[in-house]
Amino acid sequence: MGLFGVAASSVTRRRHEIAVRLALGADYGRVLRLVLGDGARLILSGVVIGAPATWLTGRTLRGVLVGVSPWDPPTLTAVALALAGVALSTC
């Protein structure tokens, strides 16, 4: 919900800019790439902040995890990609 709110707010604030772009001949695909690019930047910043935070809090997570190391690179990569995919689809 938070990412959706940020994306919706960003589009609402830029609606005049988007309207001008469309009036000057930009196609809908280009406008969609603009909106998705903004969302992708937010997602990338979340991954950049979240990955080291997960790495640092691994010791506290050790008691909760069963059968998986808190620093298992394939698991962390899969979860980051899955969450990024959901977040991008939200945008």
PDB file of N, CA, C and O in Angstrom:
ATOM      1  N   MET A   1       0.820  -1.196   0.000  1.00  0.00           N
ATOM      2  CA  MET A   1       0.000   0.000   0.000  1.00  0.00           C
ATOM      3  C   MET A   1       0.862   1.258   0.000  1.00  0.00           C
ATOM      4  O   MET A   1       0.505   2.258  -0.622  1.00  0.00           O
ATOM      5  N   GLY A   2       1.977   1.211   0.684  1.00  0.00           N
ATOM      6  CA  GLY A   2       2.828   2.394   0.746  1.00  0.00           C
ATOM      7  C   GLY A   2       3.409   2.756  -0.603  1.00  0.00           C
ATOM      8  O   GLY A   2       3.414   3.925  -0.988  1.00  0.00           O
ATOM      9  N   LEU A   3       3.898   1.759  -1.324  1.00  0.00           N
ATOM     10  CA  LEU A   3       4.461   2.020  -2.647  1.00  0.00           C
ATOM     11  C   LEU A   3       3.379   2.482  -3.611  1.00  0.00           C
ATOM     12  O   LEU A   3       3.607   3.381  -4.421  1.00  0.00           O
ATOM     13  N   PHE A   4       2.197   1.869  -3.525  1.00  0.00           N
ATOM     14  CA  PHE A   4       1.095   2.294  -4.380  1.00  0.00           C
ATOM     15  C   PHE A   4       0.736   3.747  -4.102  1.00  0.00           C
ATOM     16  O   PHE A   4       0.490   4.512  -5.034  1.00  0.00           O
ATOM     17  N   GLY A   5       0.704   4.134  -2.839  1.00  0.00           N
ATOM     18  CA  GLY A   5       0.404   5.516  -2.478  1.00  0.00           C
ATOM     19  C   GLY A   5       1.436   6.494  -3.007  1.00  0.00           C
ATOM     20  O   GLY A   5       1.094   7.569  -3.500  1.00  0.00           O
ATOM     21  N   VAL A   6       2.707   6.111  -2.900  1.00  0.00           N
ATOM     22  CA  VAL A   6       3.775   6.979  -3.412  1.00  0.00           C
ATOM     23  C   VAL A   6       3.693   7.103  -4.923  1.00  0.00           C
ATOM     24  O   VAL A   6       3.835   8.198  -5.467  1.00  0.00           O
ATOM     25  N   ALA A   7       3.462   5.973  -5.611  1.00  0.00           N
ATOM     26  CA  ALA A   7       3.361   6.005  -7.073  1.00  0.00           C
ATOM     27  C   ALA A   7       2.146   6.812  -7.519  1.00  0.00           C
ATOM     28  O   ALA A   7       2.242   7.610  -8.451  1.00  0.00           O
ATOM     29  N   ALA A   8       1.006   6.612  -6.862  1.00  0.00           N
ATOM     30  CA  ALA A   8      -0.204   7.355  -7.219  1.00  0.00           C
ATOM     31  C   ALA A   8      -0.025   8.848  -6.952  1.00  0.00           C
ATOM     32  O   ALA A   8      -0.472   9.680  -7.742  1.00  0.00           O
ATOM     33  N   SER A   9       0.616   9.182  -5.863  1.00  0.00           N
ATOM     34  CA  SER A   9       0.879  10.583  -5.552  1.00  0.00           C
ATOM     35  C   SER A   9       1.807  11.216  -6.580  1.00  0.00           C
ATOM     36  O   SER A   9       1.604  12.356  -6.996  1.00  0.00           O
ATOM     37  N   SER A  10       2.823  10.469  -6.984  1.00  0.00           N
ATOM     38  CA  SER A  10       3.758  10.985  -7.979  1.00  0.00           C
ATOM     39  C   SER A  10       3.060  11.241  -9.312  1.00  0.00           C
ATOM     40  O   SER A  10       3.292  12.267  -9.951  1.00  0.00           O
ATOM     41  N   VAL A  11       2.213  10.315  -9.727  1.00  0.00           N
ATOM     42  CA  VAL A  11       1.488  10.491 -10.985  1.00  0.00           C
ATOM     43  C   VAL A  11       0.505  11.653 -10.870  1.00  0.00           C
ATOM     44  O   VAL A  11       0.348  12.426 -11.815  1.00  0.00           O
ATOM     45  N   THR A  12      -0.147  11.782  -9.739  1.00  0.00           N
ATOM     46  CA  THR A  12      -1.089  12.884  -9.545  1.00  0.00           C
ATOM     47  C   THR A  12      -0.376  14.232  -9.606  1.00  0.00           C
ATOM     48  O   THR A  12      -0.869  15.173 -10.228  1.00  0.00           O
ATOM     49  N   ARG A  13       0.784  14.323  -8.959  1.00  0.00           N
ATOM     50  CA  ARG A  13       1.539  15.579  -9.001  1.00  0.00           C
ATOM     51  C   ARG A  13       2.032  15.912 -10.398  1.00  0.00           C
ATOM     52  O   ARG A  13       2.165  17.084 -10.752  1.00  0.00           O
ATOM     53  N   ARG A  14       2.305  14.883 -11.195  1.00  0.00           N
ATOM     54  CA  ARG A  14       2.874  15.106 -12.528  1.00  0.00           C
ATOM     55  C   ARG A  14       1.835  15.009 -13.638  1.00  0.00           C
ATOM     56  O   ARG A  14       2.197  14.890 -14.808  1.00  0.00           O
ATOM     57  N   ARG A  15       0.549  15.056 -13.292  1.00  0.00           N
ATOM     58  CA  ARG A  15      -0.470  14.857 -14.320  1.00  0.00           C
ATOM     59  C   ARG A  15      -0.439  15.933 -15.388  1.00  0.00           C
ATOM     60  O   ARG A  15      -0.714  15.650 -16.554  1.00  0.00           O
ATOM     61  N   HIS A  16      -0.108  17.168 -15.013  1.00  0.00           N
ATOM     62  CA  HIS A  16      -0.015  18.231 -16.014  1.00  0.00           C
ATOM     63  C   HIS A  16       1.161  17.983 -16.965  1.00  0.00           C
ATOM     64  O   HIS A  16       1.051  18.175 -18.176  1.00  0.00           O
ATOM     65  N   GLU A  17       2.280  17.556 -16.390  1.00  0.00           N
ATOM     66  CA  GLU A  17       3.444  17.222 -17.224  1.00  0.00           C
ATOM     67  C   GLU A  17       3.119  16.069 -18.165  1.00  0.00           C
ATOM     68  O   GLU A  17       3.478  16.103 -19.342  1.00  0.00           O
ATOM     69  N   ILE A  18       2.445  15.055 -17.650  1.00  0.00           N
ATOM     70  CA  ILE A  18       2.077  13.910 -18.475  1.00  0.00           C
ATOM     71  C   ILE A  18       1.121  14.337 -19.579  1.00  0.00           C
ATOM     72  O   ILE A  18       1.236  13.875 -20.714  1.00  0.00           O
ATOM     73  N   ALA A  19       0.171  15.223 -19.251  1.00  0.00           N
ATOM     74  CA  ALA A  19      -0.775  15.711 -20.260  1.00  0.00           C
ATOM     75  C   ALA A  19      -0.052  16.491 -21.356  1.00  0.00           C
ATOM     76  O   ALA A  19      -0.384  16.354 -22.534  1.00  0.00           O
ATOM     77  N   VAL A  20       0.921  17.296 -20.983  1.00  0.00           N
ATOM     78  CA  VAL A  20       1.684  18.052 -21.980  1.00  0.00           C
ATOM     79  C   VAL A  20       2.487  17.101 -22.855  1.00  0.00           C
ATOM     80  O   VAL A  20       2.550  17.275 -24.072  1.00  0.00           O
ATOM     81  N   ARG A  21       3.101  16.092 -22.237  1.00  0.00           N
ATOM     82  CA  ARG A  21       3.864  15.119 -23.022  1.00  0.00           C
ATOM     83  C   ARG A  21       2.967  14.415 -24.043  1.00  0.00           C
ATOM     84  O   ARG A  21       3.347  14.238 -25.201  1.00  0.00           O
ATOM     85  N   LEU A  22       1.772  14.016 -23.596  1.00  0.00           N
ATOM     86  CA  LEU A  22       0.844  13.356 -24.512  1.00  0.00           C
ATOM     87  C   LEU A  22       0.361  14.308 -25.604  1.00  0.00           C
ATOM     88  O   LEU A  22       0.198  13.902 -26.755  1.00  0.00           O
ATOM     89  N   ALA A  23       0.131  15.578 -25.246  1.00  0.00           N
ATOM     90  CA  ALA A  23      -0.321  16.564 -26.232  1.00  0.00           C
ATOM     91  C   ALA A  23       0.756  16.843 -27.278  1.00  0.00           C
ATOM     92  O   ALA A  23       0.452  17.146 -28.432  1.00  0.00           O
ATOM     93  N   LEU A  24       2.019  16.738 -26.859  1.00  0.00           N
ATOM     94  CA  LEU A  24       3.112  16.998 -27.797  1.00  0.00           C
ATOM     95  C   LEU A  24       3.501  15.768 -28.611  1.00  0.00           C
ATOM     96  O   LEU A  24       4.428  15.822 -29.419  1.00  0.00           O
ATOM     97  N   GLY A  25       2.790  14.655 -28.397  1.00  0.00           N
ATOM     98  CA  GLY A  25       3.016  13.503 -29.257  1.00  0.00           C
ATOM     99  C   GLY A  25       3.644  12.288 -28.615  1.00  0.00           C
ATOM    100  O   GLY A  25       3.911  11.303 -29.302  1.00  0.00           O
ATOM    101  N   ALA A  26       3.884  12.329 -27.333  1.00  0.00           N
ATOM    102  CA  ALA A  26       4.441  11.141 -26.678  1.00  0.00           C
ATOM    103  C   ALA A  26       3.378  10.040 -26.679  1.00  0.00           C
ATOM    104  O   ALA A  26       2.198  10.309 -26.455  1.00  0.00           O
ATOM    105  N   ASP A  27       3.797   8.820 -26.929  1.00  0.00           N
ATOM    106  CA  ASP A  27       2.832   7.727 -26.902  1.00  0.00           C
ATOM    107  C   ASP A  27       2.679   7.207 -25.466  1.00  0.00           C
ATOM    108  O   ASP A  27       3.468   7.532 -24.578  1.00  0.00           O
ATOM    109  N   TYR A  28       1.641   6.392 -25.272  1.00  0.00           N
ATOM    110  CA  TYR A  28       1.347   5.904 -23.930  1.00  0.00           C
ATOM    111  C   TYR A  28       2.457   5.006 -23.387  1.00  0.00           C
ATOM    112  O   TYR A  28       2.687   4.962 -22.179  1.00  0.00           O
ATOM    113  N   GLY A  29       3.136   4.299 -24.266  1.00  0.00           N
ATOM    114  CA  GLY A  29       4.246   3.452 -23.831  1.00  0.00           C
ATOM    115  C   GLY A  29       5.369   4.256 -23.210  1.00  0.00           C
ATOM    116  O   GLY A  29       5.972   3.840 -22.221  1.00  0.00           O
ATOM    117  N   ARG A  30       5.643   5.399 -23.792  1.00  0.00           N
ATOM    118  CA  ARG A  30       6.706   6.250 -23.253  1.00  0.00           C
ATOM    119  C   ARG A  30       6.320   6.805 -21.882  1.00  0.00           C
ATOM    120  O   ARG A  30       7.154   6.876 -20.979  1.00  0.00           O
ATOM    121  N   VAL A  31       5.062   7.197 -21.732  1.00  0.00           N
ATOM    122  CA  VAL A  31       4.589   7.702 -20.432  1.00  0.00           C
ATOM    123  C   VAL A  31       4.601   6.569 -19.398  1.00  0.00           C
ATOM    124  O   VAL A  31       4.960   6.783 -18.240  1.00  0.00           O
ATOM    125  N   LEU A  32       4.211   5.379 -19.821  1.00  0.00           N
ATOM    126  CA  LEU A  32       4.247   4.234 -18.916  1.00  0.00           C
ATOM    127  C   LEU A  32       5.675   3.935 -18.477  1.00  0.00           C
ATOM    128  O   LEU A  32       5.915   3.651 -17.303  1.00  0.00           O
ATOM    129  N   ARG A  33       6.618   3.996 -19.402  1.00  0.00           N
ATOM    130  CA  ARG A  33       8.036   3.796 -19.032  1.00  0.00           C
ATOM    131  C   ARG A  33       8.508   4.865 -18.051  1.00  0.00           C
ATOM    132  O   ARG A  33       9.315   4.580 -17.166  1.00  0.00           O
ATOM    133  N   LEU A  34       8.012   6.092 -18.202  1.00  0.00           N
ATOM    134  CA  LEU A  34       8.368   7.169 -17.283  1.00  0.00           C
ATOM    135  C   LEU A  34       7.898   6.844 -15.863  1.00  0.00           C
ATOM    136  O   LEU A  34       8.652   6.987 -14.901  1.00  0.00           O
ATOM    137  N   VAL A  35       6.654   6.411 -15.750  1.00  0.00           N
ATOM    138  CA  VAL A  35       6.090   6.088 -14.434  1.00  0.00           C
ATOM    139  C   VAL A  35       6.774   4.859 -13.845  1.00  0.00           C
ATOM    140  O   VAL A  35       7.113   4.844 -12.662  1.00  0.00           O
ATOM    141  N   LEU A  36       6.978   3.830 -14.663  1.00  0.00           N
ATOM    142  CA  LEU A  36       7.649   2.623 -14.171  1.00  0.00           C
ATOM    143  C   LEU A  36       9.111   2.896 -13.814  1.00  0.00           C
ATOM    144  O   LEU A  36       9.651   2.275 -12.899  1.00  0.00           O
ATOM    145  N   GLY A  37       9.746   3.810 -14.525  1.00  0.00           N
ATOM    146  CA  GLY A  37      11.121   4.176 -14.192  1.00  0.00           C
ATOM    147  C   GLY A  37      11.223   4.824 -12.822  1.00  0.00           C
ATOM    148  O   GLY A  37      12.152   4.554 -12.060  1.00  0.00           O
ATOM    149  N   ASP A  38      10.250   5.689 -12.517  1.00  0.00           N
ATOM    150  CA  ASP A  38      10.231   6.290 -11.182  1.00  0.00           C
ATOM    151  C   ASP A  38      10.029   5.224 -10.108  1.00  0.00           C
ATOM    152  O   ASP A  38      10.686   5.246  -9.067  1.00  0.00           O
ATOM    153  N   GLY A  39       9.114   4.290 -10.372  1.00  0.00           N
ATOM    154  CA  GLY A  39       8.896   3.204  -9.421  1.00  0.00           C
ATOM    155  C   GLY A  39      10.113   2.317  -9.274  1.00  0.00           C
ATOM    156  O   GLY A  39      10.441   1.879  -8.171  1.00  0.00           O
ATOM    157  N   ALA A  40      10.789   2.049 -10.392  1.00  0.00           N
ATOM    158  CA  ALA A  40      11.983   1.208 -10.344  1.00  0.00           C
ATOM    159  C   ALA A  40      13.088   1.857  -9.523  1.00  0.00           C
ATOM    160  O   ALA A  40      13.837   1.168  -8.830  1.00  0.00           O
ATOM    161  N   ARG A  41      13.193   3.173  -9.599  1.00  0.00           N
ATOM    162  CA  ARG A  41      14.194   3.859  -8.776  1.00  0.00           C
ATOM    163  C   ARG A  41      13.877   3.710  -7.289  1.00  0.00           C
ATOM    164  O   ARG A  41      14.781   3.512  -6.478  1.00  0.00           O
ATOM    165  N   LEU A  42      12.602   3.804  -6.931  1.00  0.00           N
ATOM    166  CA  LEU A  42      12.219   3.604  -5.534  1.00  0.00           C
ATOM    167  C   LEU A  42      12.513   2.172  -5.084  1.00  0.00           C
ATOM    168  O   LEU A  42      13.009   1.946  -3.980  1.00  0.00           O
ATOM    169  N   ILE A  43      12.204   1.220  -5.947  1.00  0.00           N
ATOM    170  CA  ILE A  43      12.442  -0.180  -5.616  1.00  0.00           C
ATOM    171  C   ILE A  43      13.936  -0.445  -5.461  1.00  0.00           C
ATOM    172  O   ILE A  43      14.354  -1.127  -4.525  1.00  0.00           O
ATOM    173  N   LEU A  44      14.729   0.085  -6.365  1.00  0.00           N
ATOM    174  CA  LEU A  44      16.176  -0.114  -6.293  1.00  0.00           C
ATOM    175  C   LEU A  44      16.753   0.495  -5.022  1.00  0.00           C
ATOM    176  O   LEU A  44      17.623  -0.099  -4.385  1.00  0.00           O
ATOM    177  N   SER A  45      16.271   1.673  -4.654  1.00  0.00           N
ATOM    178  CA  SER A  45      16.769   2.272  -3.411  1.00  0.00           C
ATOM    179  C   SER A  45      16.362   1.433  -2.202  1.00  0.00           C
ATOM    180  O   SER A  45      17.123   1.331  -1.241  1.00  0.00           O
ATOM    181  N   GLY A  46      15.172   0.832  -2.238  1.00  0.00           N
ATOM    182  CA  GLY A  46      14.756  -0.052  -1.147  1.00  0.00           C
ATOM    183  C   GLY A  46      15.612  -1.293  -1.056  1.00  0.00           C
ATOM    184  O   GLY A  46      15.943  -1.740   0.042  1.00  0.00           O
ATOM    185  N   VAL A  47      15.978  -1.859  -2.199  1.00  0.00           N
ATOM    186  CA  VAL A  47      16.841  -3.046  -2.203  1.00  0.00           C
ATOM    187  C   VAL A  47      18.241  -2.684  -1.723  1.00  0.00           C
ATOM    188  O   VAL A  47      18.859  -3.437  -0.971  1.00  0.00           O
ATOM    189  N   VAL A  48      18.738  -1.535  -2.157  1.00  0.00           N
ATOM    190  CA  VAL A  48      20.081  -1.101  -1.747  1.00  0.00           C
ATOM    191  C   VAL A  48      20.139  -0.862  -0.243  1.00  0.00           C
ATOM    192  O   VAL A  48      21.155  -1.149   0.390  1.00  0.00           O
ATOM    193  N   ILE A  49      19.073  -0.344   0.329  1.00  0.00           N
ATOM    194  CA  ILE A  49      19.037  -0.122   1.778  1.00  0.00           C
ATOM    195  C   ILE A  49      18.717  -1.416   2.517  1.00  0.00           C
ATOM    196  O   ILE A  49      19.288  -1.687   3.573  1.00  0.00           O
ATOM    197  N   GLY A  50      17.809  -2.214   1.967  1.00  0.00           N
ATOM    198  CA  GLY A  50      17.348  -3.419   2.650  1.00  0.00           C
ATOM    199  C   GLY A  50      18.342  -4.561   2.676  1.00  0.00           C
ATOM    200  O   GLY A  50      18.399  -5.305   3.655  1.00  0.00           O
ATOM    201  N   ALA A  51      19.125  -4.716   1.623  1.00  0.00           N
ATOM    202  CA  ALA A  51      20.071  -5.841   1.572  1.00  0.00           C
ATOM    203  C   ALA A  51      21.124  -5.756   2.681  1.00  0.00           C
ATOM    204  O   ALA A  51      21.321  -6.736   3.399  1.00  0.00           O
ATOM    205  N   PRO A  52      21.801  -4.626   2.843  1.00  0.00           N
ATOM    206  CA  PRO A  52      22.757  -4.556   3.958  1.00  0.00           C
ATOM    207  C   PRO A  52      22.081  -4.635   5.330  1.00  0.00           C
ATOM    208  O   PRO A  52      22.652  -5.174   6.278  1.00  0.00           O
ATOM    209  N   ALA A  53      20.871  -4.099   5.429  1.00  0.00           N
ATOM    210  CA  ALA A  53      20.156  -4.176   6.707  1.00  0.00           C
ATOM    211  C   ALA A  53      19.831  -5.626   7.049  1.00  0.00           C
ATOM    212  O   ALA A  53      19.932  -6.029   8.208  1.00  0.00           O
ATOM    213  N   THR A  54      19.444  -6.406   6.053  1.00  0.00           N
ATOM    214  CA  THR A  54      19.181  -7.825   6.273  1.00  0.00           C
ATOM    215  C   THR A  54      20.455  -8.548   6.667  1.00  0.00           C
ATOM    216  O   THR A  54      20.448  -9.400   7.556  1.00  0.00           O
ATOM    217  N   TRP A  55      21.534  -8.210   6.010  1.00  0.00           N
ATOM    218  CA  TRP A  55      22.817  -8.822   6.323  1.00  0.00           C
ATOM    219  C   TRP A  55      23.226  -8.521   7.772  1.00  0.00           C
ATOM    220  O   TRP A  55      23.727  -9.397   8.478  1.00  0.00           O
ATOM    221  N   LEU A  56      23.009  -7.279   8.202  1.00  0.00           N
ATOM    222  CA  LEU A  56      23.401  -6.887   9.554  1.00  0.00           C
ATOM    223  C   LEU A  56      22.498  -7.475  10.635  1.00  0.00           C
ATOM    224  O   LEU A  56      22.959  -7.738  11.746  1.00  0.00           O
ATOM    225  N   THR A  57      21.231  -7.683  10.328  1.00  0.00           N
ATOM    226  CA  THR A  57      20.311  -8.230  11.326  1.00  0.00           C
ATOM    227  C   THR A  57      20.191  -9.745  11.260  1.00  0.00           C
ATOM    228  O   THR A  57      19.293 -10.319  11.877  1.00  0.00           O
ATOM    229  N   GLY A  58      21.068 -10.392  10.536  1.00  0.00           N
ATOM    230  CA  GLY A  58      21.020 -11.845  10.377  1.00  0.00           C
ATOM    231  C   GLY A  58      21.130 -12.612  11.674  1.00  0.00           C
ATOM    232  O   GLY A  58      20.506 -13.664  11.813  1.00  0.00           O
ATOM    233  N   ARG A  59      21.880 -12.136  12.603  1.00  0.00           N
ATOM    234  CA  ARG A  59      22.046 -12.845  13.876  1.00  0.00           C
ATOM    235  C   ARG A  59      20.746 -12.891  14.661  1.00  0.00           C
ATOM    236  O   ARG A  59      20.439 -13.901  15.296  1.00  0.00           O
ATOM    237  N   THR A  60      19.988 -11.818  14.624  1.00  0.00           N
ATOM    238  CA  THR A  60      18.716 -11.824  15.347  1.00  0.00           C
ATOM    239  C   THR A  60      17.676 -12.696  14.652  1.00  0.00           C
ATOM    240  O   THR A  60      16.762 -13.204  15.301  1.00  0.00           O
ATOM    241  N   LEU A  61      17.804 -12.873  13.347  1.00  0.00           N
ATOM    242  CA  LEU A  61      16.871 -13.712  12.602  1.00  0.00           C
ATOM    243  C   LEU A  61      17.185 -15.196  12.723  1.00  0.00           C
ATOM    244  O   LEU A  61      16.342 -16.030  12.392  1.00  0.00           O
ATOM    245  N   ARG A  62      18.356 -15.535  13.182  1.00  0.00           N
ATOM    246  CA  ARG A  62      18.793 -16.929  13.226  1.00  0.00           C
ATOM    247  C   ARG A  62      17.833 -17.791  14.043  1.00  0.00           C
ATOM    248  O   ARG A  62      17.595 -18.942  13.680  1.00  0.00           O
ATOM    249  N   GLY A  63      17.285 -17.276  15.118  1.00  0.00           N
ATOM    250  CA  GLY A  63      16.370 -18.051  15.955  1.00  0.00           C
ATOM    251  C   GLY A  63      15.021 -18.298  15.306  1.00  0.00           C
ATOM    252  O   GLY A  63      14.325 -19.237  15.694  1.00  0.00           O
ATOM    253  N   VAL A  64      14.638 -17.508  14.353  1.00  0.00           N
ATOM    254  CA  VAL A  64      13.338 -17.634  13.704  1.00  0.00           C
ATOM    255  C   VAL A  64      13.399 -18.561  12.494  1.00  0.00           C
ATOM    256  O   VAL A  64      12.417 -19.233  12.180  1.00  0.00           O
ATOM    257  N   LEU A  65      14.529 -18.603  11.820  1.00  0.00           N
ATOM    258  CA  LEU A  65      14.662 -19.368  10.590  1.00  0.00           C
ATOM    259  C   LEU A  65      14.940 -20.835  10.878  1.00  0.00           C
ATOM    260  O   LEU A  65      15.714 -21.174  11.773  1.00  0.00           O
ATOM    261  N   VAL A  66      14.295 -21.695  10.104  1.00  0.00           N
ATOM    262  CA  VAL A  66      14.489 -23.134  10.267  1.00  0.00           C
ATOM    263  C   VAL A  66      14.962 -23.702   8.933  1.00  0.00           C
ATOM    264  O   VAL A  66      14.243 -23.630   7.936  1.00  0.00           O
ATOM    265  N   GLY A  67      16.157 -24.260   8.912  1.00  0.00           N
ATOM    266  CA  GLY A  67      16.666 -24.913   7.718  1.00  0.00           C
ATOM    267  C   GLY A  67      17.284 -23.977   6.696  1.00  0.00           C
ATOM    268  O   GLY A  67      17.704 -24.430   5.631  1.00  0.00           O
ATOM    269  N   VAL A  68      17.350 -22.700   6.983  1.00  0.00           N
ATOM    270  CA  VAL A  68      17.922 -21.724   6.049  1.00  0.00           C
ATOM    271  C   VAL A  68      18.850 -20.817   6.833  1.00  0.00           C
ATOM    272  O   VAL A  68      18.511 -20.354   7.922  1.00  0.00           O
ATOM    273  N   SER A  69      20.007 -20.572   6.280  1.00  0.00           N
ATOM    274  CA  SER A  69      20.941 -19.636   6.896  1.00  0.00           C
ATOM    275  C   SER A  69      20.439 -18.208   6.688  1.00  0.00           C
ATOM    276  O   SER A  69      19.874 -17.909   5.637  1.00  0.00           O
ATOM    277  N   PRO A  70      20.630 -17.329   7.659  1.00  0.00           N
ATOM    278  CA  PRO A  70      20.181 -15.951   7.472  1.00  0.00           C
ATOM    279  C   PRO A  70      20.954 -15.207   6.389  1.00  0.00           C
ATOM    280  O   PRO A  70      20.521 -14.149   5.932  1.00  0.00           O
ATOM    281  N   TRP A  71      22.087 -15.750   5.979  1.00  0.00           N
ATOM    282  CA  TRP A  71      22.895 -15.091   4.950  1.00  0.00           C
ATOM    283  C   TRP A  71      22.971 -15.929   3.679  1.00  0.00           C
ATOM    284  O   TRP A  71      23.964 -15.858   2.955  1.00  0.00           O
ATOM    285  N   ASP A  72      21.946 -16.717   3.395  1.00  0.00           N
ATOM    286  CA  ASP A  72      21.919 -17.581   2.223  1.00  0.00           C
ATOM    287  C   ASP A  72      21.694 -16.724   0.974  1.00  0.00           C
ATOM    288  O   ASP A  72      20.580 -16.245   0.758  1.00  0.00           O
ATOM    289  N   PRO A  73      22.728 -16.521   0.147  1.00  0.00           N
ATOM    290  CA  PRO A  73      22.595 -15.631  -1.014  1.00  0.00           C
ATOM    291  C   PRO A  73      21.478 -15.998  -1.991  1.00  0.00           C
ATOM    292  O   PRO A  73      20.766 -15.100  -2.440  1.00  0.00           O
ATOM    293  N   PRO A  74      21.288 -17.283  -2.343  1.00  0.00           N
ATOM    294  CA  PRO A  74      20.191 -17.574  -3.272  1.00  0.00           C
ATOM    295  C   PRO A  74      18.814 -17.224  -2.696  1.00  0.00           C
ATOM    296  O   PRO A  74      17.944 -16.733  -3.415  1.00  0.00           O
ATOM    297  N   THR A  75      18.625 -17.476  -1.414  1.00  0.00           N
ATOM    298  CA  THR A  75      17.344 -17.153  -0.788  1.00  0.00           C
ATOM    299  C   THR A  75      17.133 -15.649  -0.739  1.00  0.00           C
ATOM    300  O   THR A  75      16.056 -15.157  -1.077  1.00  0.00           O
ATOM    301  N   LEU A  76      18.156 -14.917  -0.318  1.00  0.00           N
ATOM    302  CA  LEU A  76      18.030 -13.456  -0.257  1.00  0.00           C
ATOM    303  C   LEU A  76      17.783 -12.862  -1.638  1.00  0.00           C
ATOM    304  O   LEU A  76      16.987 -11.935  -1.783  1.00  0.00           O
ATOM    305  N   THR A  77      18.464 -13.392  -2.652  1.00  0.00           N
ATOM    306  CA  THR A  77      18.269 -12.904  -4.018  1.00  0.00           C
ATOM    307  C   THR A  77      16.865 -13.211  -4.504  1.00  0.00           C
ATOM    308  O   THR A  77      16.223 -12.357  -5.115  1.00  0.00           O
ATOM    309  N   ALA A  78      16.374 -14.429  -4.242  1.00  0.00           N
ATOM    310  CA  ALA A  78      15.029 -14.806  -4.678  1.00  0.00           C
ATOM    311  C   ALA A  78      13.962 -13.943  -4.014  1.00  0.00           C
ATOM    312  O   ALA A  78      13.015 -13.506  -4.668  1.00  0.00           O
ATOM    313  N   VAL A  79      14.115 -13.700  -2.729  1.00  0.00           N
ATOM    314  CA  VAL A  79      13.136 -12.870  -2.017  1.00  0.00           C
ATOM    315  C   VAL A  79      13.189 -11.434  -2.517  1.00  0.00           C
ATOM    316  O   VAL A  79      12.144 -10.814  -2.717  1.00  0.00           O
ATOM    317  N   ALA A  80      14.390 -10.893  -2.724  1.00  0.00           N
ATOM    318  CA  ALA A  80      14.517  -9.525  -3.221  1.00  0.00           C
ATOM    319  C   ALA A  80      13.895  -9.388  -4.614  1.00  0.00           C
ATOM    320  O   ALA A  80      13.210  -8.405  -4.895  1.00  0.00           O
ATOM    321  N   LEU A  81      14.134 -10.370  -5.481  1.00  0.00           N
ATOM    322  CA  LEU A  81      13.555 -10.324  -6.827  1.00  0.00           C
ATOM    323  C   LEU A  81      12.045 -10.478  -6.791  1.00  0.00           C
ATOM    324  O   LEU A  81      11.338  -9.806  -7.542  1.00  0.00           O
ATOM    325  N   ALA A  82      11.542 -11.349  -5.936  1.00  0.00           N
ATOM    326  CA  ALA A  82      10.091 -11.529  -5.824  1.00  0.00           C
ATOM    327  C   ALA A  82       9.413 -10.254  -5.327  1.00  0.00           C
ATOM    328  O   ALA A  82       8.395  -9.831  -5.875  1.00  0.00           O
ATOM    329  N   LEU A  83       9.979  -9.648  -4.290  1.00  0.00           N
ATOM    330  CA  LEU A  83       9.405  -8.411  -3.767  1.00  0.00           C
ATOM    331  C   LEU A  83       9.521  -7.271  -4.759  1.00  0.00           C
ATOM    332  O   LEU A  83       8.613  -6.447  -4.868  1.00  0.00           O
ATOM    333  N   ALA A  84      10.629  -7.213  -5.485  1.00  0.00           N
ATOM    334  CA  ALA A  84      10.786  -6.185  -6.508  1.00  0.00           C
ATOM    335  C   ALA A  84       9.776  -6.374  -7.638  1.00  0.00           C
ATOM    336  O   ALA A  84       9.244  -5.397  -8.164  1.00  0.00           O
ATOM    337  N   GLY A  85       9.511  -7.623  -8.010  1.00  0.00           N
ATOM    338  CA  GLY A  85       8.503  -7.904  -9.034  1.00  0.00           C
ATOM    339  C   GLY A  85       7.116  -7.493  -8.612  1.00  0.00           C
ATOM    340  O   GLY A  85       6.369  -6.910  -9.399  1.00  0.00           O
ATOM    341  N   VAL A  86       6.761  -7.792  -7.372  1.00  0.00           N
ATOM    342  CA  VAL A  86       5.444  -7.383  -6.853  1.00  0.00           C
ATOM    343  C   VAL A  86       5.353  -5.864  -6.796  1.00  0.00           C
ATOM    344  O   VAL A  86       4.331  -5.283  -7.162  1.00  0.00           O
ATOM    345  N   ALA A  87       6.422  -5.226  -6.338  1.00  0.00           N
ATOM    346  CA  ALA A  87       6.413  -3.767  -6.236  1.00  0.00           C
ATOM    347  C   ALA A  87       6.322  -3.107  -7.620  1.00  0.00           C
ATOM    348  O   ALA A  87       5.627  -2.106  -7.790  1.00  0.00           O
ATOM    349  N   LEU A  88       7.021  -3.671  -8.594  1.00  0.00           N
ATOM    350  CA  LEU A  88       6.965  -3.110  -9.949  1.00  0.00           C
ATOM    351  C   LEU A  88       5.577  -3.306 -10.561  1.00  0.00           C
ATOM    352  O   LEU A  88       5.089  -2.432 -11.278  1.00  0.00           O
ATOM    353  N   SER A  89       4.951  -4.426 -10.288  1.00  0.00           N
ATOM    354  CA  SER A  89       3.589  -4.627 -10.782  1.00  0.00           C
ATOM    355  C   SER A  89       2.615  -3.682 -10.101  1.00  0.00           C
ATOM    356  O   SER A  89       1.596  -3.316 -10.687  1.00  0.00           O
ATOM    357  N   THR A  90       2.912  -3.283  -8.875  1.00  0.00           N
ATOM    358  CA  THR A  90       2.082  -2.312  -8.178  1.00  0.00           C
ATOM    359  C   THR A  90       2.159  -0.955  -8.864  1.00  0.00           C
ATOM    360  O   THR A  90       1.166  -0.235  -8.962  1.00  0.00           O
ATOM    361  N   CYS A  91       3.349  -0.621  -9.333  1.00  0.00           N
ATOM    362  CA  CYS A  91       3.511   0.665 -10.032  1.00  0.00           C
ATOM    363  C   CYS A  91       2.742   0.659 -11.326  1.00  0.00           C
ATOM    364  O   CYS A  91       2.753   1.651 -12.056  1.00  0.00           O
TER     365      CYS A  91
END
